[in-house]
Amino acid sequence: MEVDRARSVVTIEWDDGLRQELPLVEVRLRCPCATCRGLRDRDEDPWPRPGSPNPLGVDGAELVGAWGISFTWNDGHATGIYPWEGLRAWAEAEHAEAERAGAAHPDAPES
């Protein structure tokens, strides 16, 4: 896993070769902590909040055992633990969507 601060993405290379690039804003908006889930349940975005720095950034990332990863964001938020299982499901959903889009446009150039 790599955090590219210049491009504002998190890149995960899975053992089977699947590569996942996650925009930092999307990762922050999907924070799995109770506070952010509560905000989403009330149809509020967890970021940006009043006084949040812009642009969003990652100050640090830490493995949480073999279970997942936790980010420390530049807005001070650091309580969400992103389970590997959830990140993998996200990658597979994006991969399937890209394949469907490619099937819908078979003449589109490959990247």
KEVEXDREN-273106 format. One record per residue: chain; residue in one letter; residue number from 1; x, y, z of N, C-alpha, C, O in turn. Coordinates in steps of 0.001 Angstrom, whole numbers, plus 500000, padded with zeros to 6 digits. Layout:
BEGIN
<pt A,A,NUM,<X,Y,Z>,<X,Y,Z>,<X,Y,Z>,<X,Y,Z>>;
...
# end
This chain:
BEGIN
<pt A,M,1,<500839,498830,500000>,<500000,500000,500000>,<500888,501238,500000>,<501936,501273,500645>>;
<pt A,E,2,<500448,502241,499270>,<501205,503493,499175>,<500240,504673,499177>,<499209,504648,498505>>;
<pt A,V,3,<500585,505694,499930>,<499827,506940,499911>,<500620,507928,499065>,<501744,508292,499410>>;
<pt A,D,4,<500029,508355,497964>,<500657,509337,497083>,<500013,510677,497384>,<498936,510990,496876>>;
<pt A,R,5,<500682,511466,498215>,<500122,512749,498633>,<500011,513737,497468>,<499085,514547,497428>>;
<pt A,A,6,<500940,513673,496533>,<500920,514600,495397>,<499702,514355,494512>,<499111,515305,494000>>;
<pt A,R,7,<499321,513092,494326>,<498163,512753,493492>,<496893,512573,494306>,<495814,512401,493738>>;
<pt A,S,8,<497006,512612,495634>,<495862,512444,496545>,<495155,511107,496351>,<493929,511043,496260>>;
<pt A,V,9,<495953,510038,496290>,<495393,508696,496158>,<496114,507721,497079>,<497269,507920,497455>>;
<pt A,V,10,<495394,506663,497429>,<495962,505510,498111>,<495964,504386,497093>,<494937,504109,496474>>;
<pt A,T,11,<497101,503737,496911>,<497201,502630,495970>,<497463,501348,496749>,<498356,501286,497594>>;
<pt A,I,12,<496667,500330,496448>,<496845,499016,497057>,<497105,498024,495937>,<496338,497943,494977>>;
<pt A,E,13,<498194,497268,496063>,<498497,496168,495149>,<498150,494892,495895>,<498838,494524,496847>>;
<pt A,W,14,<497086,494212,495471>,<496661,492984,496127>,<497537,491825,495669>,<498124,491875,494588>>;
<pt A,D,15,<497626,490778,496493>,<498492,489632,496208>,<498226,488984,494858>,<499137,488423,494251>>;
<pt A,D,16,<496976,489055,494379>,<496643,488431,493100>,<496872,489361,491912>,<496510,489025,490784>>;
<pt A,G,17,<497477,490540,492158>,<497801,491461,491069>,<496780,492558,490843>,<497044,493492,490087>>;
<pt A,L,18,<495615,492472,491481>,<494623,493532,491331>,<495178,494817,491945>,<495632,494830,493089>>;
<pt A,R,19,<495131,495882,491172>,<495638,497187,491624>,<494449,498108,491855>,<493558,498222,491013>>;
<pt A,Q,20,<494452,498753,492998>,<493349,499618,493394>,<493896,500996,493723>,<494793,501133,494555>>;
<pt A,E,21,<493353,502021,493065>,<493701,503404,493387>,<492461,504076,493954>,<491422,504149,493297>>;
<pt A,L,22,<492584,504563,495176>,<491452,505170,495868>,<491731,506645,496111>,<492704,506983,496786>>;
<pt A,P,23,<490898,507529,495575>,<491065,508954,495870>,<490904,509192,497374>,<489989,508653,497996>>;
<pt A,L,24,<491790,509997,497952>,<491743,510250,499393>,<490386,510761,499847>,<489909,510377,500915>>;
<pt A,V,25,<489759,511619,499056>,<488462,512164,499453>,<487439,511030,499588>,<486654,511017,500536>>;
<pt A,E,26,<487442,510079,498649>,<486501,508962,498743>,<486775,508106,499974>,<485849,507656,500647>>;
<pt A,V,27,<488051,507886,500259>,<488410,507097,501439>,<487906,507806,502701>,<487322,507178,503585>>;
<pt A,R,28,<488138,509108,502771>,<487698,509876,503952>,<486173,509876,504060>,<485632,509750,505158>>;
<pt A,L,29,<485479,510017,502934>,<484014,510030,502965>,<483433,508677,503377>,<482308,508611,503873>>;
<pt A,R,30,<484190,507604,503175>,<483742,506259,503550>,<484282,505818,504906>,<484235,504630,505228>>;
<pt A,C,31,<484781,506728,505684>,<485342,506370,506985>,<484337,505489,507748>,<483163,505841,507865>>;
<pt A,P,32,<484805,504348,508262>,<483886,503417,508918>,<483661,503666,510412>,<482997,502862,511066>>;
<pt A,C,33,<484191,504746,510962>,<484021,504976,512409>,<482570,505322,512735>,<481796,505692,511851>>;
<pt A,A,34,<482217,505201,513992>,<480835,505447,514434>,<480398,506890,514163>,<479257,507125,513764>>;
<pt A,T,35,<481287,507845,514374>,<480936,509247,514146>,<480601,509499,512682>,<479584,510120,512372>>;
<pt A,C,36,<481449,509020,511788>,<481220,509246,510358>,<480013,508465,509860>,<479262,508962,509022>>;
<pt A,R,37,<479815,507250,510362>,<478610,506489,509988>,<477363,507245,510434>,<476374,507310,509703>>;
<pt A,G,38,<477414,507813,511631>,<476273,508590,512129>,<475983,509797,511259>,<474824,510110,510988>>;
<pt A,L,39,<477023,510471,510825>,<476838,511620,509938>,<476201,511185,508622>,<475269,511828,508141>>;
<pt A,R,40,<476698,510102,508043>,<476121,509608,506784>,<474666,509183,506980>,<473834,509391,506096>>;
<pt A,D,41,<474356,508585,508136>,<472969,508188,508424>,<472038,509394,508454>,<470841,509263,508195>>;
<pt A,R,42,<472583,510572,508771>,<471794,511810,508788>,<471946,512580,507470>,<471612,513761,507382>>;
<pt A,D,43,<472461,511878,506447>,<472690,512474,505120>,<473640,513664,505167>,<473484,514628,504417>>;
<pt A,E,44,<474626,513583,506059>,<475679,514593,506134>,<476991,513944,505727>,<477234,512774,506023>>;
<pt A,D,45,<477831,514705,505050>,<479158,514200,504700>,<480095,514315,505897>,<480070,515318,506611>>;
<pt A,P,46,<480922,513294,506122>,<481888,513380,507212>,<483030,514367,506929>,<483736,514789,507845>>;
<pt A,W,47,<483197,514725,505670>,<484211,515693,505284>,<483701,516432,504057>,<483066,515796,503216>>;
<pt A,P,48,<483928,517700,503899>,<484547,518583,504894>,<483531,518993,505961>,<482332,519099,505701>>;
<pt A,R,49,<484030,519212,507117>,<483255,519733,508240>,<483669,521188,508435>,<484710,521597,507921>>;
<pt A,P,50,<482897,521966,509152>,<483311,523353,509401>,<484731,523403,509981>,<485046,522727,510961>>;
<pt A,G,51,<485552,524202,509362>,<486935,524360,509819>,<487904,523328,509275>,<489088,523363,509608>>;
<pt A,S,52,<487424,522402,508438>,<488315,521375,507875>,<489313,522002,506921>,<488967,522895,506148>>;
<pt A,P,53,<490555,521532,506975>,<491547,522032,506012>,<491196,521556,504606>,<490619,520485,504416>>;
<pt A,N,54,<491554,522365,503648>,<491328,522007,502271>,<492573,522385,501487>,<492961,523553,501509>>;
<pt A,P,55,<493212,521464,500802>,<492720,520144,500459>,<492910,519136,501597>,<493695,519336,502523>>;
<pt A,L,56,<492161,518059,501478>,<492281,516952,502409>,<493636,516288,502234>,<494145,516191,501117>>;
<pt A,G,57,<494214,515836,503321>,<495484,515129,503254>,<495586,514052,504315>,<494816,514024,505275>>;
<pt A,V,58,<496543,513174,504124>,<496836,512115,505085>,<498133,512481,505787>,<499155,512714,505142>>;
<pt A,D,59,<498083,512531,507122>,<499291,512780,507904>,<500012,511483,508241>,<501217,511490,508493>>;
<pt A,G,60,<499280,510362,508249>,<499890,509084,508557>,<498943,507937,508305>,<497735,508130,508171>>;
<pt A,A,61,<499497,506740,508242>,<498708,505516,508079>,<499378,504441,508925>,<500603,504371,509017>>;
<pt A,E,62,<498552,503612,509536>,<499080,502594,510449>,<498304,501293,510272>,<497074,501283,510243>>;
<pt A,L,63,<499052,500193,510156>,<498412,498885,510089>,<497777,498571,511435>,<498339,498881,512485>>;
<pt A,V,64,<496621,497964,511395>,<495922,497549,512608>,<495926,496025,512582>,<494980,495385,512121>>;
<pt A,G,65,<497012,495470,513087>,<497190,494022,513030>,<497093,493542,511600>,<497522,494232,510676>>;
<pt A,A,66,<496534,492363,511415>,<496298,491834,510070>,<494897,492196,509605>,<494449,491741,508553>>;
<pt A,W,67,<494213,493008,510383>,<492801,493280,510168>,<492529,494416,509192>,<491592,494332,508399>>;
<pt A,G,68,<493337,495484,509236>,<493053,496624,508376>,<494070,497735,508539>,<495200,497515,508975>>;
<pt A,I,69,<493643,498925,508179>,<494518,500096,508224>,<493738,501287,508777>,<492530,501415,508579>>;
<pt A,S,70,<494462,502140,509468>,<493876,503356,510023>,<494663,504545,509483>,<495891,504507,509406>>;
<pt A,F,71,<493952,505585,509117>,<494581,506801,508610>,<494441,507913,509633>,<493444,507992,510351>>;
<pt A,T,72,<495449,508770,509692>,<495345,510029,510421>,<495252,511115,509353>,<496170,511324,508559>>;
<pt A,W,73,<494120,511790,509364>,<493843,512806,508350>,<494303,514177,508838>,<494445,514398,510040>>;
<pt A,N,74,<494533,515088,507908>,<495005,516412,508294>,<493937,517253,508977>,<494218,518371,509410>>;
<pt A,D,75,<492706,516730,509080>,<491681,517421,509867>,<491655,516903,511303>,<490789,517286,512090>>;
<pt A,G,76,<492615,516025,511643>,<492730,515497,512991>,<491967,514198,513217>,<492111,513576,514270>>;
<pt A,H,77,<491167,513784,512260>,<490377,512563,512407>,<491281,511340,512279>,<492108,511267,511369>>;
<pt A,A,78,<491124,510377,513192>,<491993,509200,513164>,<491340,507966,513769>,<492047,507041,514170>>;
<pt A,T,79,<490014,507923,513846>,<489387,506811,514553>,<488869,505697,513656>,<488499,504641,514169>>;
<pt A,G,80,<488825,505881,512357>,<488289,504846,511479>,<489315,503782,511158>,<490455,504093,510814>>;
<pt A,I,81,<488915,502531,511268>,<489753,501409,510850>,<489106,500814,509609>,<487965,500353,509652>>;
<pt A,Y,82,<489837,500827,508510>,<489351,500315,507235>,<489775,498851,507125>,<490959,498569,506939>>;
<pt A,P,83,<488828,497915,507237>,<489192,496499,507161>,<489624,496121,505743>,<489055,496601,504762>>;
<pt A,W,84,<490633,495260,505648>,<491108,494809,504345>,<489965,494205,503535>,<489882,494403,502323>>;
<pt A,E,85,<489090,493473,504207>,<487961,492838,503530>,<487081,493881,502824>,<486646,493667,501692>>;
<pt A,G,86,<486830,494985,503486>,<486017,496044,502887>,<486730,496738,501740>,<486108,497064,500729>>;
<pt A,L,87,<488030,496967,501889>,<488800,497584,500813>,<488852,496673,499599>,<488765,497133,498460>>;
<pt A,R,88,<488997,495365,499850>,<489020,494403,498739>,<487663,494378,498029>,<487614,494354,496799>>;
<pt A,A,89,<486573,494383,498781>,<485240,494395,498173>,<485065,495640,497311>,<484483,495577,496228>>;
<pt A,W,90,<485570,496769,497797>,<485522,498019,497039>,<486290,497855,495725>,<485809,498270,494670>>;
<pt A,A,91,<487485,497250,495787>,<488299,497039,494590>,<487580,496139,493597>,<487565,496422,492399>>;
<pt A,E,92,<486985,495059,494084>,<486295,494129,493191>,<485082,494781,492542>,<484806,494539,491366>>;
<pt A,A,93,<484356,495603,493292>,<483200,496302,492727>,<483641,497272,491632>,<483003,497358,490582>>;
<pt A,E,94,<484729,498001,491874>,<485227,498937,490854>,<485716,498186,489621>,<485495,498625,488492>>;
<pt A,H,95,<486384,497048,489841>,<486893,496242,488731>,<485725,495721,487885>,<485774,495782,486657>>;
<pt A,A,96,<484685,495214,488536>,<483507,494707,487825>,<482822,495825,487046>,<482386,495623,485912>>;
<pt A,E,97,<482731,496993,487651>,<482120,498139,486972>,<482920,498533,485734>,<482344,498834,484689>>;
<pt A,A,98,<484242,498530,485853>,<485101,498869,484712>,<484948,497842,483601>,<484947,498195,482422>>;
<pt A,E,99,<484819,496562,483973>,<484622,495528,482958>,<483280,495696,482256>,<483187,495532,481039>>;
<pt A,R,100,<482234,496024,483026>,<480922,496252,482413>,<480976,497441,481459>,<480415,497392,480364>>;
<pt A,A,101,<481647,498500,481875>,<481760,499686,481023>,<482528,499347,479747>,<482181,499819,478665>>;
<pt A,G,102,<483564,498533,479876>,<484326,498105,478702>,<483507,497248,477772>,<483623,497370,476553>>;
<pt A,A,103,<482662,496365,478335>,<481792,495526,477522>,<480738,496360,476805>,<480325,496031,475693>>;
<pt A,A,104,<480305,497441,477448>,<479307,498315,476838>,<479909,499138,475701>,<479191,499591,474810>>;
<pt A,H,105,<481223,499330,475732>,<481925,500115,474718>,<483123,499314,474212>,<484265,499662,474514>>;
<pt A,P,106,<482877,498224,473429>,<483988,497347,473030>,<485022,498012,472137>,<486142,497511,472032>>;
<pt A,D,107,<484687,499122,471491>,<485652,499791,470617>,<486499,500824,471360>,<487368,501460,470763>>;
<pt A,A,108,<486250,500993,472663>,<487008,501971,473434>,<488447,501465,473583>,<488672,500271,473780>>;
<pt A,P,109,<489424,502386,473487>,<490826,501974,473662>,<491074,501499,475098>,<490513,502032,476055>>;
<pt A,E,110,<491930,500485,475215>,<492282,499987,476542>,<493315,500900,477163>,<494121,501509,476460>>;
<pt A,S,111,<493290,500998,478512>,<494295,501828,479179>,<495380,500984,479751>,<496318,501508,480352>>;
# end
